[in-house]
Amino acid sequence: MEPVLVIMAAGMGSRFGGLKQMTAVDDADQVILDYSAYDAIRAGFRKIVCVIKRELEADFRARVGDRIAPHCELRYAFQELTDLPEGFAVPAGREKPWGTAHAVRAARQEIDGPFAVINADDFYGRGAFEALYRFLAADGDGHTHALVAYKLKNTLTENGTVARGVCTADAAGHLLTVTEHTAIQGPAASPSFTEDGGATWSSLDPDAPVSLNTWGFRQGFLDEIEARLTSFLENDVPKNPAKAEFFLPGVVNAALAAGTDRVKLLHTDDVWHGVTYRDDLPALRQALADMRAAGLYPERLWD
């Protein structure tokens, strides 16, 4: 089966201060997702599934989807709080989305083969999509997946902290663990993280491989997500019903710990660009302008 690209676009963009998935990043009024879809199609992907909020469907189609749709098979999936396994209900007062693994699960009816997963609000570079497509298009054993890992120093912003999954690997290049740090800051040469609101900071290796949610999964991983979701709802949600989140790296870690799956790290030296904060936007626009000037992208991607 042909690989499918799943783009998680249901995030609220709280630190950015708005729906950053729909914010223009160039003078042609294009958004980051335009560049990701363009790179993915050039890499070989022919089907793209955008996971969005149902109430944003009309705006999303008009703002982004209608430009992309003529160039691939574009489908939509909706991440909803009530989309839970039978026997479970949304806790009283819960408004926060369930997290990235739940977002991928929302696309389960549209995933008919191996699939890649990315965020809608990160610029990854063409190399990541080429690496993922090559991996997913090749024959696999059904339980070996992939992660495109970036160097931590290439994924920081000058405008605040970022959340990153710091990876460890074995001698064969297979992922051992992903440790989620929700507050990492620069400078790039000596990054550090805090777990107590900034009272103390601990250093990190600037060359440490990190996850930006650039995953490649065999289709059977959906069963792993389903099983782990049930455990999450039974064990984690009662402890924090308003804010507990079902993260994709957490599902991967659980599968690795159980010995049922493994993940190959695909390394890249590309530099991440994104809009975690509104002040990141000028730097992103300049980086994309430089890439267009170098001939890496046309001024209007879809003409």
Secondary structure as UniProt FT lines:
FT   STRAND          4..8
FT   TURN            14..17
FT   HELIX           20..22
FT   TURN            27..28
FT   HELIX           32..43
FT   STRAND          47..52
FT   HELIX           54..56
FT   HELIX           57..60
FT   HELIX           61..65
FT   HELIX           66..68
FT   HELIX           69..71
FT   STRAND          73..78
FT   TURN            81..82
FT   TURN            86..87
FT   TURN            92..93
FT   HELIX           100..106
FT   HELIX           108..110
FT   STRAND          115..119
FT   TURN            120..121
FT   STRAND          122..123
FT   HELIX           126..137
FT   STRAND          144..151
FT   HELIX           152..154
FT   TURN            158..159
FT   STRAND          162..169
FT   TURN            171..172
FT   STRAND          174..185
FT   TURN            188..189
FT   STRAND          192..193
FT   TURN            197..198
FT   STRAND          202..203
FT   TURN            206..207
FT   STRAND          209..217
FT   TURN            219..220
FT   HELIX           221..235
FT   HELIX           237..239
FT   TURN            241..243
FT   HELIX           248..258
FT   STRAND          262..268
FT   STRAND          273..274
FT   HELIX           278..280
FT   HELIX           281..293
FT   TURN            294..295
FT   TURN            301..302
//
